[in-house]
């Protein structure tokens, strides 16, 4: 039996049984009499709530209370919600039904409806900047993706509904799921966003106030900005181990090396956890850092270092730049590095977490975006916040389709590092703005700050069983 047929059959059977009980008699119920009985015995709220419980019963073939199960599974609605939130919605499906992709998707839709009827608020958390999220939403609202698909690779398209001019190309357009094969998933994600009760964003008002206001207006739902979340890590141990625990010897070596450098003299270079540099591009980065003449701390992924010939090349680079350069293979404690007094600039892939961590510690950036939200994040920090200098790439420079082109030669790396770490009015202004935003970020997270108060109101809104807007 299909899920749709099972639901229809079970709905008739269960509702008929409930109606019969209301009549306190046997036999098929009279519909008019049943409706009158429901109106007499159920309030609007209890009626809606009960139907939510009924939907969970139908989907799982369980009773509302399963007394013989272990404690955490006895309340069926609560158990189903926990499985759904944990990404295991398929566990809720009636074991007698076939577990097909179509059935699981139908189940997810059914549970989403059930939980809304049960009065359970649902929040949507999007990892990128509020500026990017606004562009992404407006691109979907105004059919921008369709226009880009019909145009050429280099055609420029304006993003509508944004308070500042924003143009994108096919390569820099907003969206994580723009490939034709992922359109269904993209549409489902967008629908989940539009039907959420509110939105949580890792940013702070003094950084993106105008975009927060526009995003909230475009959504018609409250937006809580509660960041920078990285500033929750205040003590040395949690700052150093955020994300994972580095080997003690490696961490101590990094700190000791930084302690030996002059304040603000080191350029930190890291491109996140996903993007993998091609060997030819990796070599150009290394030569650029060497030729810049600046002290540098460069994080190279283990997969990058394992490429043929790269390990030996890195060892030779370290020998030539001994004392001035440090190459870290694998993972590095990014928060601890950015908060160190010796670090004066960050060459980054423009992932929002990395950008926000750098801003929160008052460190200006050189921007090298690779994909997805990173190009628009670059526009935010360079054009609007004034804390970044672009390296000048406009195409992907990661391992995609085995392309071995070099997006940025060593001369470009030298120019970017020199602009970031050098003197002059523009560089001084970037550093001043970065320090200013760093101070505002810390104030936002302190008691009484905008992010602290927004998080407090968010918690209170659930405690009061209604969703309220954030504090402006």
C-alpha positions in Angstrom: 0.0 0.0 0.0 1.3 3.5 -0.8 1.7 6.2 1.8 -1.0 8.3 0.3 -3.5 5.4 0.2 -2.5 4.4 3.8 -3.1 8.0 5.0 -6.5 8.2 3.3 -7.6 4.8 4.6 -6.3 5.5 8.1 -7.8 9.0 8.3 -11.3 7.7 7.5 -11.0 4.8 9.9 -9.6 6.9 12.8 -11.9 9.8 12.3 -14.9 7.6 12.1 -13.9 5.9 15.3 -13.5 9.2 17.1 -16.9 10.4 15.7 -18.5 7.2 16.9 -17.1 7.7 20.4 -18.4 11.3 20.5 -21.9 9.9 19.7 -21.4 7.3 22.4 -23.0 4.7 20.1 -22.2 2.2 17.4 -22.6 2.2 13.7 -21.6 4.8 11.0 -21.8 8.4 12.4 -23.9 11.1 10.9 -21.6 13.8 9.6 -23.7 16.8 10.7 -24.1 15.3 14.2 -20.4 14.6 14.4 -19.5 18.2 13.4 -21.9 19.5 16.1 -20.4 17.2 18.7 -16.9 18.4 17.8 -17.9 22.1 18.1 -19.4 21.4 21.5 -16.5 19.5 23.0 -13.4 21.0 21.4 -12.0 24.5 21.4 -10.2 25.9 18.3 -6.9 25.4 19.9 -7.5 21.8 21.1 -9.1 20.9 17.8 -6.0 22.0 15.8 -3.6 20.4 18.4 -5.5 17.1 18.3 -5.3 17.0 14.5 -1.5 17.5 14.8 -1.3 14.5 17.1 -3.5 12.5 14.7 -1.2 13.2 11.8 1.8 11.9 13.7 -0.3 8.8 14.7 -1.1 8.2 11.0 2.4 8.6 9.8 4.0 6.3 12.5 1.2 3.8 13.2 1.8 4.5 16.9 -0.6 5.5 19.7 -0.3 9.0 21.2 1.2 7.4 24.3 3.2 4.2 24.0 3.4 3.0 27.7 5.6 0.0 27.0 8.4 1.9 25.3 11.3 3.5 27.0 10.7 6.9 28.5 12.1 9.0 25.7 9.8 7.3 23.2 6.6 7.2 25.1 5.1 10.4 23.9 4.8 9.8 20.2 4.6 13.4 19.1 7.7 14.4 21.1 9.6 11.3 19.8 8.7 12.1 16.2 9.8 15.7 16.6 13.1 14.7 18.0 13.7 12.2 15.1 12.7 14.9 12.6 14.9 17.6 14.1 17.8 15.1 14.2 17.6 14.4 10.5 16.1 10.9 11.0 12.5 11.6 9.9 12.4 8.3 8.0 12.5 6.5 11.4 9.0 7.8 12.1 7.5 6.2 9.0 5.1 3.3 9.6 7.3 0.2 9.3 4.6 -1.5 7.1 5.1 1.1 4.4 7.7 1.0 1.6 10.6 3.4 2.4 10.9 5.1 -1.0 12.2 8.6 -1.6 8.7 9.8 -2.5 7.3 8.3 0.7 10.0 9.9 2.9 9.5 13.3 1.3 5.7 13.0 1.8 6.4 12.1 5.4 8.6 15.1 6.0 5.8 17.4 4.6 3.3 15.7 6.8 5.4 16.1 9.9 6.1 19.7 9.1 2.3 20.3 9.0 1.8 18.2 12.2 4.3 20.2 14.2 2.9 23.5 13.1 -0.5 22.3 14.2 1.0 21.3 17.5 2.1 24.9 17.9 5.9 24.2 17.8 7.7 27.2 16.4 10.3 26.6 13.7 13.3 28.8 13.2 15.5 29.0 10.1 19.2 29.4 10.6 21.3 30.4 7.6 25.0 30.4 7.9 26.1 33.3 5.6 25.8 37.1 6.1 22.5 38.8 6.2 23.5 40.8 3.1 24.0 37.5 1.2 20.8 36.0 2.5 18.9 39.1 1.4 20.4 38.8 -2.1 19.6 35.1 -2.2 16.0 35.6 -1.2 15.4 38.5 -3.7 17.1 36.5 -6.5 14.6 33.7 -5.9 11.7 36.2 -5.6 12.4 38.0 -8.8 13.4 35.1 -11.1 17.1 36.1 -11.3 18.4 32.5 -11.6 16.2 32.0 -14.7 17.6 35.1 -16.3 21.2 34.1 -15.5 20.6 30.6 -16.9 19.4 32.2 -20.2 22.3 34.6 -20.5 26.0 34.3 -21.1 28.8 33.5 -18.5 30.0 37.1 -18.4 26.6 38.8 -18.5 26.0 41.1 -15.5 22.7 41.0 -13.7 21.4 43.4 -11.1 20.0 41.9 -7.9 16.6 43.6 -7.3 15.2 44.5 -3.9 18.5 45.3 -2.2 19.2 48.8 -0.7 22.6 49.1 -2.5 23.6 48.4 -6.1 24.6 44.7 -6.5 25.5 43.0 -9.8 26.4 39.4 -10.3 27.5 37.0 -13.1 26.8 33.3 -13.5 29.9 32.5 -11.4 29.1 35.0 -8.6 25.3 34.6 -8.4 23.8 33.9 -5.0 22.8 30.3 -4.2 24.4 27.1 -2.9 22.3 24.9 -5.1 22.2 26.5 -8.5 23.1 23.4 -10.5 20.1 21.9 -12.4 20.5 18.6 -10.5 19.9 20.4 -7.2 16.9 22.5 -8.2 14.4 20.4 -6.3 16.5 20.6 -3.1 16.9 24.3 -3.6 13.1 24.8 -3.9 12.5 22.7 -0.8 15.0 24.7 1.2 13.5 28.0 0.0 10.0 26.8 0.9 11.2 25.8 4.4 12.7 29.2 4.8 9.5 31.0 3.7 7.3 29.0 6.0 9.5 29.3 9.1 8.3 31.4 12.1 11.5 33.4 12.3 15.2 33.6 11.3 18.4 33.5 13.2 21.5 35.1 11.7 25.1 35.1 12.9 25.9 38.8 12.6 25.3 41.9 14.6 23.3 45.1 14.1 26.2 47.5 14.0 27.6 45.5 11.1 24.5 44.9 8.9 21.6 47.0 10.2 20.2 48.1 6.9 20.4 44.5 5.5 18.7 43.1 8.6 15.8 45.5 8.2 15.4 44.8 4.5 15.7 41.0 5.0 13.0 41.2 7.7 10.7 43.3 5.5 11.2 40.9 2.5 10.5 37.9 4.7 7.6 39.3 6.6 9.0 37.4 9.6 11.2 38.4 12.6 15.0 38.2 12.2 17.1 37.7 15.3 20.8 38.6 14.9 22.8 37.0 17.7 26.4 37.2 16.7 29.3 37.1 16.4 28.8 33.6 17.9 32.6 33.0 17.9 32.9 35.6 20.8 31.1 33.1 23.1 34.6 31.5 23.3 36.2 33.8 25.8 38.8 31.8 27.6 42.1 30.7 26.1 41.4 27.0 26.1 38.0 27.2 24.3 39.4 29.8 21.8 42.2 27.5 20.9 40.1 24.3 20.6 37.1 25.7 18.8 36.0 23.4 16.0 38.4 20.5 17.0 41.3 19.9 19.3 44.7 20.4 17.7 47.7 18.4 18.8 49.2 20.1 21.9 52.6 20.3 20.4 51.4 21.9 17.2 49.3 24.4 19.1 52.2 25.4 21.3 54.5 25.7 18.3 52.1 28.1 16.6 51.7 30.3 19.7 55.4 30.3 20.4 56.2 31.3 16.8 53.6 34.1 16.9 55.0 35.3 20.3 58.3 35.9 18.5 56.8 38.2 15.8 56.3 42.0 16.0 52.7 43.2 16.8 50.6 43.5 13.7 53.3 42.1 11.4 52.0 38.6 10.5 49.7 37.9 7.6 47.5 34.8 8.3 46.6 32.8 5.2 43.8 30.1 5.3 41.1 29.1 2.9 38.7 27.2 5.0 37.8 23.5 5.3 36.3 22.8 1.9 38.2 24.5 -0.9 41.2 22.5 -2.0 43.9 24.4 -3.9 45.3 22.9 -7.0 49.1 22.1 -6.9 50.0 24.8 -9.5 47.9 27.4 -7.6 49.3 26.3 -4.2 52.9 26.9 -5.5 51.9 30.4 -6.7 50.5 31.2 -3.3 53.7 30.1 -1.6 56.0 32.0 -3.9 53.8 35.1 -3.5 54.1 34.9 0.3 57.8 34.4 0.0 58.2 37.3 -2.4 56.1 39.7 -0.3 58.8 39.9 2.3 56.2 39.8 5.1 56.0 37.3 8.0 53.3 34.8 7.3 51.4 31.9 8.8 50.0 29.7 6.1 47.6 26.8 6.7 47.8 24.0 4.0 45.4 21.1 4.1 46.8 17.7 4.5 45.2 16.6 1.2 46.9 19.6 -0.6 50.3 18.7 1.0 49.9 15.1 -0.1 49.8 15.9 -3.8 52.9 14.7 -5.8 55.8 16.9 -5.3 54.0 19.4 -3.0 55.4 18.0 0.3 59.0 18.4 -0.9 58.3 21.9 -2.3 56.8 23.0 1.0 59.8 21.8 2.9 62.1 23.8 0.6 59.9 26.9 1.1 60.1 26.6 4.9 63.9 26.3 4.7 64.1 29.5 2.5 61.7 31.5 4.8 62.9 30.1 8.2 62.0 32.4 11.0 59.7 34.6 8.8 57.3 32.0 7.6 55.4 29.1 9.3 53.5 26.5 7.3 50.8 24.6 9.2 49.7 21.3 7.7 46.2 20.3 8.5 44.1 22.3 11.0 45.1 25.4 12.9 43.4 27.1 15.9 42.0 30.0 13.8 40.4 32.0 16.6 43.5 31.8 18.7 45.6 33.0 15.7 43.3 35.9 14.8 43.2 37.1 18.4 47.0 37.1 18.7 48.6 40.5 18.8 51.1 39.6 16.1 48.5 39.1 13.4 47.8 42.1 11.3 45.9 40.7 8.3 44.0 37.7 7.1 44.0 36.3 3.5 40.7 34.4 3.5 38.3 32.5 1.2 35.5 34.8 2.4 33.5 32.1 4.2 31.2 34.0 6.6 32.4 32.4 9.8 36.0 33.3 8.9 35.2 36.9 7.9 33.1 37.5 11.0 35.8 36.0 13.3 38.4 38.3 11.7 36.1 41.4 12.0 35.3 40.5 15.6 39.0 40.6 16.4 39.6 43.8 14.5 41.7 42.2 11.8 41.4 43.5 8.2 41.2 41.0 5.3 42.4 40.3 1.8 39.5 38.6 0.0 39.9 35.5 -2.2 36.4 34.1 -2.7 35.9 30.6 -4.2 32.2 29.7 -4.6 28.6 30.1 -3.3 28.1 33.0 -0.8 31.8 34.0 -0.8 31.7 36.4 -3.7 28.8 38.5 -2.2 30.5 38.3 1.3 33.5 39.9 -0.4 31.4 42.7 -1.7 30.1 43.4 1.8 33.5 43.6 3.5 35.2 45.4 0.7 32.6 47.8 -0.7 30.3 48.4 2.2 32.3 47.9 5.4 35.7 49.0 4.1 37.7 46.4 6.0 38.9 44.3 3.0 41.1 44.5 -0.1 40.3 42.1 -3.0 42.9 39.9 -4.5 41.1 40.2 -7.8 39.8 36.7 -8.6 36.4 36.3 -10.4 36.5 32.6 -11.1 36.8 29.4 -9.1 40.3 28.5 -8.0 39.6 25.2 -6.4 39.6 21.5 -7.5 36.6 21.5 -9.8 36.4 19.3 -12.9 40.2 18.7 -12.7 40.9 22.2 -14.1 44.6 23.1 -13.5 44.3 26.8 -14.4 45.9 29.4 -12.1 43.3 32.0 -10.9 45.9 34.2 -9.2 49.7 34.3 -10.0 52.3 35.0 -7.4 52.5 38.7 -8.4 48.8 39.0 -7.5 49.5 37.5 -4.1 52.3 39.9 -3.5 50.1 42.9 -4.5 47.3 41.7 -2.2 49.6 41.1 0.8 51.4 44.4 0.3 48.1 46.3 0.1 46.8 44.5 3.2 49.9 44.8 5.4 51.5 48.0 4.0 51.1 51.6 5.1 49.3 54.5 3.5 46.0 56.2 4.1 43.8 53.4 2.6 45.5 50.7 4.6 45.4 52.8 7.8 41.6 53.4 7.3 40.9 49.7 6.8 42.7 48.9 10.1 40.8 51.7 11.9 37.5 50.4 10.6 38.4 46.8 11.5 39.3 47.8 15.1 36.1 49.8 15.3 33.9 46.9 14.2 35.8 44.6 16.5 34.9 46.9 19.5 31.2 47.0 18.4 31.1 43.2 18.0 32.3 42.7 21.6 29.7 45.2 22.9 27.0 43.5 20.9 27.7 40.2 22.8 28.0 41.7 26.2 25.1 41.9 28.6 22.8 44.7 27.4 24.3 44.6 23.9 22.1 44.1 20.8 22.9 40.5 20.2 22.6 39.6 23.9 19.2 41.2 24.0 18.0 39.6 20.8 19.0 36.2 22.1 17.1 37.0 25.4 14.0 38.0 23.5 14.3 34.9 21.3 14.3 32.6 24.4 11.4 34.6 26.0 9.3 34.4 22.9 9.3 30.6 23.1 8.8 30.6 26.9 5.7 32.7 26.2 4.5 30.4 23.4 4.5 33.2 20.8 7.0 34.5 18.3 8.0 38.1 18.9 10.2 40.3 16.9 13.8 41.2 17.8 14.9 44.4 19.4 15.9 47.1 17.0 
